[in-house]
């Protein structure tokens, strides 16, 4: 299992478009249910977005999601300079009731 956390800040005039692209990813995931991945996205008060993906499958099922490819296309151009996606591997230290499906373990 691999957990990745990604944070970035879209330009203020691109934040709503970014959210719509993210929502399309979740809609496609709900329709296709690829399994092997748990995924959450948060829009933070400072305008940044935080994605947490917990991937059990190899290859990563998100790679097969067309809406995810559309979301990734142009992400750097949607972001403030120097605020593009910065994926970081993460290790769960602890969790208490975080999301109904037991995200992260």
N, C-alpha and C positions, 0 to 999 in steps of 0.2 A: 504494500500500500504506500502511496506517495501523496503527500499533501503539499500544495503550492498556494502561496498567497501572493496576489498581485494588487498593487496600488498605483493609481495614476490620477492625474487631474486634467480633465478635458477643458478646453477653452470654454468660457462661460456661455458663449453663443452656440456651443456644440454639445452642451451637457444633456439637454433634452433629447437630441438626436441619438446620443450615446445610450441613454436610458432606453429608448425605443428599440435600438439594436440589441441590447441586453435582454429586454423583455421578449423579443422574438426568439432568442436562444432558448429561454425557458419554455416558451410555447412549443417549440419544436421538440425539446427534450420530453415534455409532457406527452406529446403526440407519439413519439417514436420509442420512448423508454429504452434507451440503449443498454442500461445496466452498467455496472462497474464504475460508476462515478456518482459522487454527491457533490453538489455545487451550489454555492450561495453568492449573491452579490449584494453589497450595501452601498447606498449613496450617502456619503457623509456630509455633515453640516458645512464643512469647509469647501464643498464642491468636488471633492475627490471621490473616486469609486474604489471599493475594496472587493476583490473576488477571492473566494476560498474554494479550491477544488481538492477533493479527496478522491484519488483515482486508484481503483483496485485492478483495472483491466490493462492489458498491454496488447495492442497499442491503446492509447488514450481514446476513449469513445468520443470525446469532443471533436477530434479530428475528422469524424464522419458526419458532423452536424453542419448542414449548409448554412444555417443562420449564424453559427459560430464563425465560419469563414467570412461571412459578410461583416460581422462585428469586428473581426481582426483587420479586415481590409481598410487601410487608411487610419488606423487607430493613432498612429504617431502624429499624423496631420491634424487630428481632432484635439490633440493635447497641447497644453501650454508648453512652451519651450523648456526643455529639461525636466518635464513632469510626465513623460511617457511611461508606459508600463515597465515595471521593474519586478519581474517574477522572482520569488524567493522560496526555496524549499522550507518547509516548516515542520516542526515536530510538536505534536499535541502534548502539553504538559498536564492539563486537566480540563475537565468539562463537567458542568452540572446542568442537565436539562437543556442543553443547547440544541435547539431545533427538535422538532417532534420525531424525526427519523433517526435520532442518535448520531448526528453528524460528528465525525471525527473519532469514532470509536464507541 
